[in-house]
Amino acid sequence: MWTAMLRQALYALVFVYADDILLLAPSVLALQSLLHVCEQELLQLDMAVNVRKSSRTRIGPRFSVKCCCVTTLNGAALAWTDTVRYLGVYIMAAHRFCCSLHNAKLSFY
C-alpha cells in the first residue's frame, strides 16, 4: 500500500515553512496519496492536519471541473476553493498558475 502511495506522489511537491504546508500534485489521486503520506508523518510527530484551515484548488486546463473529494485519513473532506492562501500570497484556480498580491498590497499600505 505505501509503495503505491509513494509512486503516485513521486512527482509531487511539498513546500514547508514553519507550520504551513503546501502540497502540489499532478492529479487528484496523487494529491490524495500525498496527503495520506504527510498525515502519517505528522501522526508520528503527534501532529494533525487542521481540516478547517485546509483547502484545495486546481490549476490547469480542467481547473473549473469538479471532481472527487480529497479526504484525510479519518474521512474528513477538504473544501474546494477558488483561491488558496500560502504565506500571504493567494494562489488562484486558473488555466495557468497565477497569484493575487492584492491583499498583500492592501495590508502593506
C-alpha positions, 0 to 999 in steps of 0.5 A: 500500500505505501509503495503505491502511495509513494509512486503516485506522489513521486512527482509531487511537491511539498513546500514547508515553512514553519507550520504551513504546508503546501502540497502540489500534485499532478492529479487528484489521486496523487494529491490524495496519496500525498496527503495520506503520506504527510498525515502519517508523518505528522501522526508520528510527530503527534501532529494533525492536519487542521481540516478547517484551515485546509483547502484545495484548488486546481490549476490547469486546463480542467481547473473549473471541473469538479471532481472527487473529494480529497479526504484525510485519513479519518474521512474528513473532506477538504473544501474546494476553493477558488483561491488558496492562501500560502504565506500571504500570497493567494494562489488562484484556480486558473488555466495557468498558475497565477497569484493575487498580491492584492491583499498583500498590497492592501495590508502593506499600505 
